[in-house]
Amino acid sequence: MPTRLIRPLDPATDRAAVADLLLEAQDYYHLWLGHAPGPEQVQDVFTSGPPGCDPARSHRLGLYLDDRLSGVVELSFGFPLPEDAYLGLMILAPRARGQSHGAAFTGHIELLARPSPNLYLAVLEANLKGRAFWERQGFTATGISRFDAETGHTIHRLLKPL
């Protein structure tokens, strides 16, 4: 089992590693956007978040396996309600999937999300494997969905009470 480290991402020193990871995990971007990730998606890892959230309160973390960036996550606070936490992005490299690293990363996120009463996320309807993963982690459908005209995807909101 590789050594696992989760630490904050630094936009000044981790940008190249994030770019490499996103290219390695481009299957998700092809599903979501229809193309490989580029500089805009790398920038989004360091800056994007749900509406109304204070970026200064967000966590942007890297999952390192044997000192190699193998996953990224963005956790924000204040969406959909001020007391809630929102997992806006979690991407794992294909080489890290199916080995419990995603579950460990999620467990770390849940600890950071407390004392928020709820942790929310959104999953693409087309991402059946992603939805199955989140349901195994204890997330359930909220019944809230929306169609994103820009990407052509229906997106479902999931919830895990903390």
Buried (B, 14 or more C-beta within 10 A) or exposed (E): EBEBEBEEBEEEEBBEBBBBBBBBBBEBBEBBBEEEBEEEBBBBBBEBBBEEBEEEEBBBBBBBBEEBBBBBBBBBBBBBEEEBBBBBBBBBBEBBBEBEBBEBBBEBBBEBBEEBEBBBBBBBEBBEEBBEBBBEBBBEBBEEEEEEEEBEBEBBBBBBEB
